[in-house]
Amino acid sequence: MTNTEWLELAPGEDPDELDYHDDETLKEITESVLSVLQYKVDFVSILDRLFMKEDAACCGDFSHSKKILKQLDFPAAAQFDIFHVLMKKGGYCDCEILFNVFRESEYAQKYWSSRSW
């Protein structure tokens, strides 16, 4: 999905009216956002444990991540920043957050080690 523009619209939203960070802003906040998610609030471990369950599946969206961030009391503005950083790093859905952004996650390690090339 490289070079793809990802828009998540609510009913009635116009893509031309959406507010997005520019590349410079994303560069400035990326390290902090990833650090908070991994080390301060345990988001990565929670998502990883969810996907390590046999019955967990990716729905091709951020439904699991949104639920976790809501439970961790992240306001909408913070989630806006978080998801834009994750998408910039290759996380376009819940499982890609683990596969592409947090590659050291147990789920990603299990997935990649099970591949026979």
VEXMIMI-96410 format. One record per atom (N, C-alpha, C, CB): residue number from 1; x, y, z; residue in one letter; atom name. Coordinates in pm, whole numbers. Each point is the difference from the previous one (the first is absolute). Last residue first. Glycine has a CB too. Example, Ala and Ser with C-alpha at 12.3 -4.5 7.8 and 13.67 -1.06 7.14 Angstrom:
! VEXMIMI-96410
+-------+--------+--------+--------+------+------+
! vomar !      u !      v !      w ! mipa ! paza !
+-------+--------+--------+--------+------+------+
!     2 !   1285 !   -225 !    708 !    S !    N !
!     2 !     82 !    119 !      6 !    S !   CA !
!     2 !    -77 !    109 !     73 !    S !    C !
!     2 !    118 !    -63 !   -215 !    S !   CB !
!     1 !    -89 !   -509 !    208 !    A !    N !
!     1 !    -89 !    119 !      0 !    A !   CA !
!     1 !     90 !    120 !      0 !    A !    C !
!     1 !   -189 !   -117 !    125 !    A !   CB !
+-------+--------+--------+--------+------+------+
END
This chain:
! VEXMIMI-96410
+-------+--------+--------+--------+------+------+
! vomar !      u !      v !      w ! mipa ! paza !
+-------+--------+--------+--------+------+------+
!   117 !   1018 !  -2002 !    315 !    W !    N !
!   117 !     37 !     67 !   -125 !    W !   CA !
!   117 !     77 !    -91 !    -87 !    W !    C !
!   117 !      3 !    214 !    112 !    W !   CB !
!   116 !   -368 !   -220 !    310 !    S !    N !
!   116 !    107 !    -81 !    -60 !    S !   CA !
!   116 !     29 !     59 !   -138 !    S !    C !
!   116 !    -70 !   -212 !    128 !    S !   CB !
!   115 !   -157 !    403 !    362 !    R !    N !
!   115 !      7 !      2 !   -146 !    R !   CA !
!   115 !    114 !    -87 !    -49 !    R !    C !
!   115 !    -98 !    231 !     -2 !    R !   CB !
!   114 !     -1 !   -126 !    466 !    S !    N !
!   114 !    -78 !   -114 !    -52 !    S !   CA !
!   114 !      4 !     -7 !   -152 !    S !    C !
!   114 !   -149 !     17 !    199 !    S !   CB !
!   113 !    349 !    341 !     56 !    S !    N !
!   113 !     77 !   -123 !     19 !    S !   CA !
!   113 !    -73 !   -123 !    -54 !    S !    C !
!   113 !    105 !    103 !    202 !    S !   CB !
!   112 !   -313 !    328 !   -212 !    W !    N !
!   112 !    114 !     -4 !    -92 !    W !   CA !
!   112 !     82 !   -127 !     17 !    W !    C !
!   112 !      7 !    249 !      5 !    W !   CB !
!   111 !   -383 !   -184 !    285 !    Y !    N !
!   111 !    -43 !      2 !   -140 !    Y !   CA !
!   111 !    120 !    -17 !    -93 !    Y !    C !
!   111 !   -193 !    149 !     61 !    Y !   CB !
!   110 !    273 !    -98 !    400 !    K !    N !
!   110 !    -60 !   -131 !    -28 !    K !   CA !
!   110 !    -39 !     -9 !   -148 !    K !    C !
!   110 !    -85 !    -14 !    238 !    K !   CB !
!   109 !    244 !    428 !    -85 !    Q !    N !
!   109 !    107 !    -99 !      1 !    Q !   CA !
!   109 !    -53 !   -139 !    -35 !    Q !    C !
!   109 !    123 !    137 !    172 !    Q !   CB !
!   108 !   -435 !    211 !   -121 !    A !    N !
!   108 !     79 !     18 !   -121 !    A !   CA !
!   108 !    111 !   -104 !     -8 !    A !    C !
!   108 !    -51 !    245 !      3 !    A !   CB !
!   107 !   -206 !   -239 !    389 !    Y !    N !
!   107 !    -83 !    -39 !   -114 !    Y !   CA !
!   107 !     78 !     11 !   -130 !    Y !    C !
!   107 !   -204 !     78 !    123 !    Y !   CB !
!   106 !    401 !     76 !    278 !    E !    N !
!   106 !     -4 !   -146 !     -4 !    E !   CA !
!   106 !    -78 !    -49 !   -121 !    E !    C !
!   106 !     17 !     -6 !    249 !    E !   CB !
!   105 !    234 !    480 !   -275 !    S !    N !
!   105 !   -114 !    -59 !     71 !    S !   CA !
!   105 !      1 !   -151 !    -18 !    S !    C !
!   105 !   -135 !    211 !    -34 !    S !   CB !
!   104 !    437 !    117 !   -171 !    E !    N !
!   104 !     49 !    -86 !    108 !    E !   CA !
!   104 !   -114 !    -62 !     80 !    E !    C !
!   104 !    204 !    143 !     14 !    E !   CB !
!   103 !   -271 !    175 !   -371 !    R !    N !
!   103 !     42 !   -130 !    -52 !    R !   CA !
!   103 !     54 !    -95 !    106 !    R !    C !
!   103 !     51 !    114 !   -212 !    R !   CB !
!   102 !   -345 !    330 !    153 !    F !    N !
!   102 !     58 !    -59 !    121 !    F !   CA !
!   102 !     39 !   -145 !    -31 !    F !    C !
!   102 !   -139 !    151 !    150 !    F !   CB !
!   101 !    -15 !     97 !   -516 !    V !    N !
!   101 !     45 !    108 !     88 !    V !   CA !
!   101 !     73 !    -56 !    122 !    V !    C !
!   101 !   -193 !    142 !    -77 !    V !   CB !
!   100 !      4 !   -431 !   -269 !    N !    N !
!   100 !     83 !    101 !    -65 !    N !   CA !
!   100 !     58 !    106 !     93 !    N !    C !
!   100 !   -137 !    -38 !   -197 !    N !   CB !
!    99 !   -150 !   -346 !    338 !    F !    N !
!    99 !     91 !    -51 !   -103 !    F !   CA !
!    99 !    101 !    106 !    -47 !    F !    C !
!    99 !   -180 !   -156 !    -72 !    F !   CB !
!    98 !   -167 !    274 !    388 !    L !    N !
!    98 !     96 !    -96 !     58 !    L !   CA !
!    98 !    102 !    -46 !   -103 !    L !    C !
!    98 !   -176 !    -75 !    160 !    L !   CB !
!    97 !   -160 !    361 !   -304 !    I !    N !
!    97 !     67 !     73 !    108 !    I !   CA !
!    97 !    106 !    -91 !     61 !    I !    C !
!    97 !   -208 !    139 !     48 !    I !   CB !
!    96 !    -83 !   -321 !   -363 !    E !    N !
!    96 !    116 !     68 !    -58 !    E !   CA !
!    96 !     72 !     88 !    101 !    E !    C !
!    96 !   -114 !     -5 !   -220 !    E !   CB !
!    95 !   -293 !   -214 !    339 !    C !    N !
!    95 !    110 !    -97 !    -12 !    C !   CA !
!    95 !    125 !     65 !    -60 !    C !    C !
!    95 !   -167 !   -184 !    -26 !    C !   CB !
!    94 !   -225 !    461 !     74 !    D !    N !
!    94 !     49 !    -51 !    128 !    D !   CA !
!    94 !    119 !    -96 !    -15 !    D !    C !
!    94 !   -231 !     25 !     88 !    D !   CB !
!    93 !    186 !    318 !   -479 !    C !    N !
!    93 !   -106 !    -74 !     70 !    C !   CA !
!    93 !     64 !    -58 !    126 !    C !    C !
!    93 !   -128 !    -55 !   -218 !    C !   CB !
!    92 !    391 !    313 !    -68 !    Y !    N !
!    92 !   -127 !     44 !    -56 !    Y !   CA !
!    92 !   -120 !    -77 !     55 !    Y !    C !
!    92 !    123 !     63 !   -205 !    Y !   CB !
!    91 !    427 !     51 !    275 !    G !    N !
!    91 !   -108 !    -66 !     74 !    G !   CA !
!    91 !   -135 !     50 !    -45 !    G !    C !
!    91 !    151 !    -28 !    195 !    G !   CB !
!    90 !    303 !    186 !   -332 !    G !    N !
!    90 !    -45 !   -121 !    -67 !    G !   CA !
!    90 !   -109 !    -77 !     71 !    G !    C !
!    90 !    224 !    -12 !    -91 !    G !   CB !
!    89 !    -11 !    455 !    196 !    K !    N !
!    89 !     97 !   -107 !     24 !    K !   CA !
!    89 !    -44 !   -135 !    -62 !    K !    C !
!    89 !     66 !    119 !    213 !    K !   CB !
!    88 !   -346 !    265 !   -232 !    K !    N !
!    88 !    126 !     44 !    -62 !    K !   CA !
!    88 !    108 !   -107 !     13 !    K !    C !
!    88 !    -60 !    240 !     51 !    K !   CB !
!    87 !   -350 !   -307 !    170 !    M !    N !
!    87 !    -14 !    -17 !   -145 !    M !   CA !
!    87 !    128 !     40 !    -73 !    M !    C !
!    87 !   -247 !     43 !     21 !    M !   CB !
!    86 !    232 !     28 !    445 !    L !    N !
!    86 !      0 !   -143 !    -30 !    L !   CA !
!    86 !    -12 !    -26 !   -151 !    L !    C !
!    86 !   -102 !    -44 !    226 !    L !   CB !
!    85 !     65 !    490 !    -71 !    V !    N !
!    85 !    138 !    -50 !     17 !    V !   CA !
!    85 !      5 !   -147 !    -39 !    V !    C !
!    85 !     43 !    167 !    186 !    V !   CB !
!    84 !   -463 !     23 !   -180 !    H !    N !
!    84 !     78 !     53 !   -112 !    H !   CA !
!    84 !    147 !    -41 !      9 !    H !    C !
!    84 !   -158 !    193 !    -13 !    H !   CB !
!    83 !   -138 !   -313 !    362 !    F !    N !
!    83 !    -28 !    -76 !   -121 !    F !   CA !
!    83 !     75 !     54 !   -122 !    F !    C !
!    83 !   -223 !    -54 !     94 !    F !   CB !
!    82 !    270 !    284 !    325 !    I !    N !
!    82 !     48 !   -138 !      9 !    I !   CA !
!    82 !    -21 !    -74 !   -132 !    I !    C !
!    82 !    -49 !     -1 !    246 !    I !   CB !
!    81 !   -130 !    440 !   -191 !    D !    N !
!    81 !    146 !      0 !    -13 !    D !   CA !
!    81 !     53 !   -143 !     -8 !    D !    C !
!    81 !     12 !    217 !    125 !    D !   CB !
!    80 !   -467 !   -175 !    -39 !    F !    N !
!    80 !     27 !     55 !   -133 !    F !   CA !
!    80 !    151 !     -4 !    -26 !    F !    C !
!    80 !   -205 !    150 !     14 !    F !   CB !
!    79 !     56 !   -252 !    415 !    Q !    N !
!    79 !    -17 !   -112 !    -91 !    Q !   CA !
!    79 !     26 !     42 !   -144 !    Q !    C !
!    79 !   -167 !   -101 !    157 !    Q !   CB !
!    78 !    165 !    434 !    170 !    A !    N !
!    78 !    119 !    -84 !     14 !    A !   CA !
!    78 !     -8 !   -120 !    -94 !    A !    C !
!    78 !     25 !     73 !    241 !    A !   CB !
!    77 !   -399 !    207 !   -218 !    A !    N !
!    77 !    112 !     73 !    -60 !    A !   CA !
!    77 !    130 !    -81 !      7 !    A !    C !
!    77 !   -112 !    216 !     63 !    A !   CB !
!    76 !   -284 !   -384 !    149 !    A !    N !
!    76 !     -6 !     -9 !   -146 !    A !   CA !
!    76 !    119 !     70 !    -66 !    A !    C !
!    76 !   -249 !     -9 !     15 !    A !   CB !
!    75 !    331 !   -168 !    484 !    P !    N !
!    75 !   -103 !     82 !    -66 !    P !   CA !
!    75 !     11 !    -10 !   -152 !    P !    C !
!    75 !      1 !    157 !    197 !    P !   CB !
!    74 !    139 !   -533 !    180 !    F !    N !
!    74 !     57 !     93 !    -97 !    F !   CA !
!    74 !   -112 !     79 !    -65 !    F !    C !
!    74 !    196 !   -154 !    -42 !    F !   CB !
!    73 !   -207 !   -214 !    400 !    D !    N !
!    73 !    -41 !    141 !     16 !    D !   CA !
!    73 !     72 !     98 !    -92 !    D !    C !
!    73 !    -51 !    -57 !    234 !    D !   CB !
!    72 !     47 !   -445 !   -204 !    L !    N !
!    72 !    115 !     66 !     62 !    L !   CA !
!    72 !    -22 !    152 !     14 !    L !    C !
!    72 !    148 !   -178 !    -98 !    L !   CB !
!    71 !   -472 !    -92 !   -116 !    Q !    N !
!    71 !     11 !    -54 !    136 !    Q !   CA !
!    71 !    116 !     65 !     76 !    Q !    C !
!    71 !    -97 !   -218 !    -81 !    Q !   CB !
!    70 !     48 !    327 !   -372 !    K !    N !
!    70 !   -113 !     56 !     75 !    K !   CA !
!    70 !      6 !    -47 !    146 !    K !    C !
!    70 !   -140 !      7 !   -210 !    K !   CB !
!    69 !    448 !   -190 !    -89 !    L !    N !
!    69 !     33 !    140 !     30 !    L !   CA !
!    69 !   -111 !     69 !     79 !    L !    C !
!    69 !    137 !      8 !   -210 !    L !   CB !
!    68 !   -215 !   -452 !     60 !    I !    N !
!    68 !    106 !      4 !    101 !    I !   CA !
!    68 !     33 !    144 !     39 !    I !    C !
!    68 !     93 !   -215 !    -91 !    I !   CB !
!    67 !   -397 !    150 !   -260 !    K !    N !
!    67 !    -59 !    -44 !    127 !    K !   CA !
!    67 !    103 !      7 !    112 !    K !    C !
!    67 !   -159 !   -152 !   -125 !    K !   CB !
!    66 !    304 !    240 !   -310 !    K !    N !
!    66 !    -86 !    108 !     48 !    K !   CA !
!    66 !    -61 !    -36 !    135 !    K !    C !
!    66 !    -50 !     66 !   -237 !    K !   CB !
!    65 !    300 !   -397 !     16 !    S !    N !
!    65 !     86 !    108 !     52 !    S !   CA !
!    65 !    -83 !    115 !     56 !    S !    C !
!    65 !    176 !    -64 !   -166 !    S !   CB !
!    64 !   -401 !   -293 !    -52 !    H !    N !
!    64 !     59 !    -45 !    126 !    H !   CA !
!    64 !     83 !    112 !     64 !    H !    C !
!    64 !      6 !   -237 !    -86 !    H !   CB !
!    63 !   -192 !    327 !   -342 !    S !    N !
!    63 !   -105 !    -18 !    102 !    S !   CA !
!    63 !     56 !    -46 !    135 !    S !    C !
!    63 !   -158 !    -55 !   -184 !    S !   CB !
!    62 !    343 !    206 !   -277 !    F !    N !
!    62 !     58 !     27 !    132 !    F !   CA !
!    62 !    -98 !    -27 !    114 !    F !    C !
!    62 !    145 !    172 !   -107 !    F !   CB !
!    61 !   -122 !   -434 !   -388 !    D !    N !
!    61 !    -18 !    139 !     44 !    D !   CA !
!    61 !     67 !     16 !    136 !    D !    C !
!    61 !   -218 !     22 !   -128 !    D !   CB !
!    60 !    159 !   -441 !   -108 !    G !    N !
!    60 !     45 !     89 !   -106 !    G !   CA !
!    60 !    -18 !    147 !     33 !    G !    C !
!    60 !    -55 !   -178 !   -159 !    G !   CB !
!    59 !    -23 !   -213 !    445 !    C !    N !
!    59 !   -116 !     34 !    -82 !    C !   CA !
!    59 !     37 !     93 !   -115 !    C !    C !
!    59 !   -145 !    -28 !    201 !    C !   CB !
!    58 !    408 !   -371 !    115 !    C !    N !
!    58 !      1 !    139 !    -46 !    C !   CA !
!    58 !   -119 !     22 !    -92 !    C !    C !
!    58 !    253 !     11 !     18 !    C !   CB !
!    57 !   -233 !   -373 !    398 !    A !    N !
!    57 !     24 !     18 !   -143 !    A !   CA !
!    57 !     -1 !    148 !    -33 !    A !    C !
!    57 !   -105 !   -223 !    -52 !    A !   CB !
!    56 !    100 !   -187 !    484 !    A !    N !
!    56 !     12 !    139 !    -41 !    A !   CA !
!    56 !     31 !      8 !   -149 !    A !    C !
!    56 !     77 !     65 !    231 !    A !   CB !
!    55 !   -115 !   -473 !     47 !    D !    N !
!    55 !   -121 !     47 !    -68 !    D !   CA !
!    55 !      7 !    145 !    -46 !    D !    C !
!    55 !   -124 !   -162 !    138 !    D !   CB !
!    54 !    485 !    -72 !    104 !    E !    N !
!    54 !    -35 !    -79 !   -119 !    E !   CA !
!    54 !   -117 !     60 !    -78 !    E !    C !
!    54 !     84 !   -201 !    119 !    E !   CB !
!    53 !    258 !    501 !    170 !    K !    N !
!    53 !   -111 !    -90 !     29 !    K !   CA !
!    53 !    -39 !    -70 !   -130 !    K !    C !
!    53 !    -83 !    147 !    191 !    K !   CB !
!    52 !    403 !    196 !   -191 !    M !    N !
!    52 !     57 !   -131 !     30 !    M !   CA !
!    52 !   -108 !   -100 !     40 !    M !    C !
!    52 !    211 !    112 !     72 !    M !   CB !
!    51 !   -308 !    352 !   -154 !    F !    N !
!    51 !     23 !    -75 !   -124 !    F !   CA !
!    51 !     63 !   -137 !     23 !    F !    C !
!    51 !     24 !    217 !   -115 !    F !   CB !
!    50 !   -102 !     72 !    487 !    L !    N !
!    50 !   -128 !    -23 !    -67 !    L !   CA !
!    50 !     19 !    -86 !   -125 !    L !    C !
!    50 !    -85 !    220 !     88 !    L !   CB !
!    49 !    467 !    -70 !    143 !    R !    N !
!    49 !    -69 !   -109 !     72 !    R !   CA !
!    49 !   -133 !    -35 !    -66 !    R !    C !
!    49 !    110 !     74 !    213 !    R !   CB !
!    48 !    122 !    298 !   -387 !    D !    N !
!    48 !     73 !   -124 !    -26 !    D !   CA !
!    48 !    -68 !   -118 !     67 !    D !    C !
!    48 !    214 !    131 !    -19 !    D !   CB !
!    47 !   -372 !    302 !    112 !    L !    N !
!    47 !    -37 !    -41 !   -136 !    L !   CA !
!    47 !     66 !   -134 !    -36 !    L !    C !
!    47 !    -24 !    243 !    -66 !    L !   CB !
!    46 !    145 !    -59 !    477 !    I !    N !
!    46 !   -143 !    -32 !      3 !    I !   CA !
!    46 !    -45 !    -49 !   -138 !    I !    C !
!    46 !    -39 !    172 !    181 !    I !   CB !
!    45 !    480 !    -14 !   -136 !    S !    N !
!    45 !    -18 !   -128 !     68 !    S !   CA !
!    45 !   -146 !    -43 !      2 !    S !    C !
!    45 !    199 !     51 !    140 !    S !   CB !
!    44 !    -98 !    377 !   -314 !    V !    N !
!    44 !     54 !   -105 !    -87 !    V !   CA !
!    44 !    -19 !   -138 !     63 !    V !    C !
!    44 !    168 !    163 !    -92 !    V !   CB !
!    43 !   -290 !    225 !    344 !    F !    N !
!    43 !    -89 !    -24 !   -114 !    F !   CA !
!    43 !     47 !   -118 !    -84 !    F !    C !
!    43 !    -56 !    243 !     -3 !    F !   CB !
!    42 !    231 !    -19 !    429 !    D !    N !
!    42 !     -9 !   -144 !    -27 !    D !   CA !
!    42 !    -95 !    -34 !   -114 !    D !    C !
!    42 !     52 !    -37 !    238 !    D !   CB !
!    41 !    113 !    473 !    -36 !    V !    N !
!    41 !   -139 !    -42 !     22 !    V !   CA !
!    41 !    -24 !   -146 !    -35 !    V !    C !
!    41 !    -70 !    232 !    -46 !    V !   CB !
!    40 !    514 !    -22 !     28 !    K !    N !
!    40 !    -70 !     69 !    109 !    K !   CA !
!    40 !   -140 !    -52 !     26 !    K !    C !
!    40 !    133 !    198 !    -57 !    K !   CB !
!    39 !    179 !   -371 !   -295 !    Y !    N !
!    39 !     59 !     -8 !    134 !    Y !   CA !
!    39 !    -82 !     62 !    113 !    Y !    C !
!    39 !    213 !      3 !   -115 !    Y !   CB !
!    38 !   -342 !    -38 !   -371 !    Q !    N !
!    38 !     72 !   -122 !     34 !    Q !   CA !
!    38 !     38 !     -8 !    147 !    Q !    C !
!    38 !     85 !     -2 !   -230 !    Q !   CB !
!    37 !   -316 !    383 !     43 !    L !    N !
!    37 !    -79 !   -120 !    -28 !    L !   CA !
!    37 !     70 !   -127 !     47 !    L !    C !
!    37 !    -98 !    117 !   -195 !    L !   CB !
!    36 !    327 !    298 !    230 !    V !    N !
!    36 !   -115 !     -4 !     91 !    V !   CA !
!    36 !    -78 !   -129 !    -21 !    V !    C !
!    36 !    -14 !    252 !     -1 !    V !   CB !
!    35 !    365 !   -171 !   -297 !    S !    N !
!    35 !     50 !    -28 !    134 !    S !   CA !
!    35 !   -114 !    -11 !    101 !    S !    C !
!    35 !    211 !    121 !    -57 !    S !   CB !
!    34 !   -307 !     11 !   -386 !    L !    N !
!    34 !     36 !   -141 !      6 !    L !   CA !
!    34 !     49 !    -40 !    139 !    L !    C !
!    34 !     57 !      8 !   -242 !    L !   CB !
!    33 !   -155 !    449 !    165 !    V !    N !
!    33 !   -121 !    -81 !     -9 !    V !   CA !
!    33 !     33 !   -148 !     14 !    V !    C !
!    33 !   -105 !    173 !   -148 !    V !   CB !
!    32 !    466 !    134 !    131 !    S !    N !
!    32 !    -77 !     10 !    125 !    S !   CA !
!    32 !   -123 !    -89 !     -2 !    S !    C !
!    32 !     82 !    233 !     26 !    S !   CB !
!    31 !    180 !   -203 !   -420 !    E !    N !
!    31 !     74 !    -67 !    107 !    E !   CA !
!    31 !    -78 !      2 !    131 !    E !    C !
!    31 !    214 !     63 !   -113 !    E !   CB !
!    30 !   -403 !    175 !   -263 !    T !    N !
!    30 !      6 !   -146 !    -15 !    T !   CA !
!    30 !     69 !    -69 !    118 !    T !    C !
!    30 !      3 !     34 !   -245 !    T !   CB !
!    29 !    -77 !    458 !    144 !    I !    N !
!    29 !    -76 !    -69 !    104 !    I !   CA !
!    29 !     18 !   -152 !      0 !    I !    C !
!    29 !   -163 !    183 !    -14 !    I !   CB !
!    28 !    382 !    125 !   -304 !    E !    N !
!    28 !     20 !     57 !    135 !    E !   CA !
!    28 !    -68 !    -83 !    108 !    E !    C !
!    28 !     14 !    225 !   -104 !    E !   CB !
!    27 !    -71 !   -330 !   -359 !    K !    N !
!    27 !    137 !    -28 !     42 !    K !   CA !
!    27 !     24 !     45 !    143 !    K !    C !
!    27 !     76 !     23 !   -238 !    K !   CB !
!    26 !   -486 !     91 !     41 !    L !    N !
!    26 !      7 !   -144 !     30 !    L !   CA !
!    26 !    139 !    -39 !     45 !    L !    C !
!    26 !   -180 !    -43 !   -168 !    L !   CB !
!    25 !    119 !    481 !     21 !    T !    N !
!    25 !    -67 !    -20 !    128 !    T !   CA !
!    25 !      7 !   -148 !     40 !    T !    C !
!    25 !   -154 !    195 !    -47 !    T !   CB !
!    24 !    316 !    -84 !   -378 !    E !    N !
!    24 !     86 !     56 !    104 !    E !   CA !
!    24 !    -60 !    -21 !    139 !    E !    C !
!    24 !     84 !    171 !   -164 !    E !   CB !
!    23 !   -334 !   -294 !   -226 !    D !    N !
!    23 !    110 !    -93 !     30 !    D !   CA !
!    23 !     91 !     51 !    111 !    D !    C !
!    23 !     -8 !    -75 !   -236 !    D !   CB !
!    22 !   -494 !    247 !    252 !    D !    N !
!    22 !     98 !     -6 !   -107 !    D !   CA !
!    22 !    115 !    -91 !     43 !    D !    C !
!    22 !    -63 !    233 !    -79 !    D !   CB !
!    21 !   -460 !   -281 !    247 !    H !    N !
!    21 !    133 !     52 !     31 !    H !   CA !
!    21 !     86 !     -3 !   -124 !    H !    C !
!    21 !    -21 !    -77 !    237 !    H !   CB !
!    20 !   -520 !    131 !   -259 !    Y !    N !
!    20 !    106 !    -99 !     12 !    Y !   CA !
!    20 !    130 !     69 !     34 !    Y !    C !
!    20 !   -116 !   -150 !   -163 !    Y !   CB !
!    19 !   -462 !    217 !    117 !    D !    N !
!    19 !    124 !     60 !     47 !    D !   CA !
!    19 !    103 !   -111 !     18 !    D !    C !
!    19 !   -124 !    189 !    116 !    D !   CB !
!    18 !   -345 !   -130 !   -445 !    L !    N !
!    18 !     71 !    -68 !    107 !    L !   CA !
!    18 !    131 !     71 !     31 !    L !    C !
!    18 !   -104 !   -216 !    -69 !    L !   CB !
!    17 !   -232 !    308 !   -284 !    E !    N !
!    17 !    -11 !     78 !    122 !    E !   CA !
!    17 !     76 !    -62 !    118 !    E !    C !
!    17 !   -220 !     78 !    -81 !    E !   CB !
!    16 !    175 !   -276 !   -360 !    D !    N !
!    16 !     64 !    129 !    -21 !    D !   CA !
!    16 !     -2 !     87 !    125 !    D !    C !
!    16 !    -65 !    -13 !   -238 !    D !   CB !
!    15 !   -158 !   -418 !    214 !    P !    N !
!    15 !    146 !    -13 !      9 !    P !   CA !
!    15 !     73 !    134 !    -17 !    P !    C !
!    15 !    -24 !   -231 !    -87 !    P !   CB !
!    14 !   -469 !    165 !    299 !    D !    N !
!    14 !     56 !     31 !   -131 !    D !   CA !
!    14 !    152 !     -7 !     10 !    D !    C !
!    14 !   -200 !    147 !    -60 !    D !   CB !
!    13 !   -242 !   -373 !    355 !    E !    N !
!    13 !    126 !     73 !     -3 !    E !   CA !
!    13 !     49 !     15 !   -143 !    E !    C !
!    13 !     57 !    -86 !    229 !    E !   CB !
!    12 !   -456 !   -167 !    -93 !    G !    N !
!    12 !    -19 !    144 !    -20 !    G !   CA !
!    12 !    129 !     80 !     -2 !    G !    C !
!    12 !   -216 !    -27 !    107 !    G !   CB !
!    11 !    233 !   -438 !    136 !    P !    N !
!    11 !   -108 !     38 !    -92 !    P !   CA !
!    11 !    -16 !    151 !     -7 !    P !    C !
!    11 !   -117 !   -216 !     50 !    P !   CB !
!    10 !    596 !     71 !     71 !    A !    N !
!    10 !   -129 !    -27 !     63 !    A !   CA !
!    10 !   -108 !     37 !   -101 !    A !    C !
!    10 !     91 !     43 !    237 !    A !   CB !
!     9 !    431 !   -192 !   -353 !    L !    N !
!     9 !   -106 !    101 !      3 !    L !   CA !
!     9 !   -121 !    -51 !     76 !    L !    C !
!     9 !     82 !     91 !   -217 !    L !   CB !
!     8 !    468 !   -167 !    105 !    E !    N !
!     8 !   -105 !    -63 !     78 !    E !   CA !
!     8 !   -106 !    106 !     22 !    E !    C !
!     8 !    159 !   -166 !    115 !    E !   CB !
!     7 !    273 !     79 !   -473 !    L !    N !
!     7 !    -97 !     92 !     59 !    L !   CA !
!     7 !   -103 !    -82 !     75 !    L !    C !
!     7 !     36 !    172 !   -183 !    L !   CB !
!     6 !    485 !   -210 !    -67 !    W !    N !
!     6 !   -102 !    -67 !     79 !    W !   CA !
!     6 !    -90 !    104 !     63 !    W !    C !
!     6 !    154 !   -195 !     45 !    W !   CB !
!     5 !    207 !    136 !   -479 !    E !    N !
!     5 !    -56 !     97 !     93 !    E !   CA !
!     5 !   -120 !    -63 !     67 !    E !    C !
!     5 !     80 !    196 !   -140 !    E !   CB !
!     4 !    385 !   -415 !    -83 !    T !    N !
!     4 !   -145 !      3 !      1 !    T !   CA !
!     4 !    -46 !    105 !     99 !    T !    C !
!     4 !    -13 !   -243 !    -64 !    T !   CB !
!     3 !    473 !     82 !    -28 !    N !    N !
!     3 !    -47 !    109 !    -88 !    N !   CA !
!     3 !   -152 !      3 !    -15 !    N !    C !
!     3 !    215 !    -18 !   -122 !    N !   CB !
!     2 !    -66 !   -431 !    311 !    T !    N !
!     2 !     89 !    115 !    -10 !    T !   CA !
!     2 !    -54 !     96 !   -104 !    T !    C !
!     2 !    197 !   -140 !     68 !    T !   CB !
!     1 !   -363 !   -299 !     80 !    M !    N !
!     1 !    -82 !    119 !      0 !    M !   CA !
!     1 !     87 !    126 !      0 !    M !    C !
!     1 !   -180 !   -127 !    120 !    M !   CB !
+-------+--------+--------+--------+------+------+
END
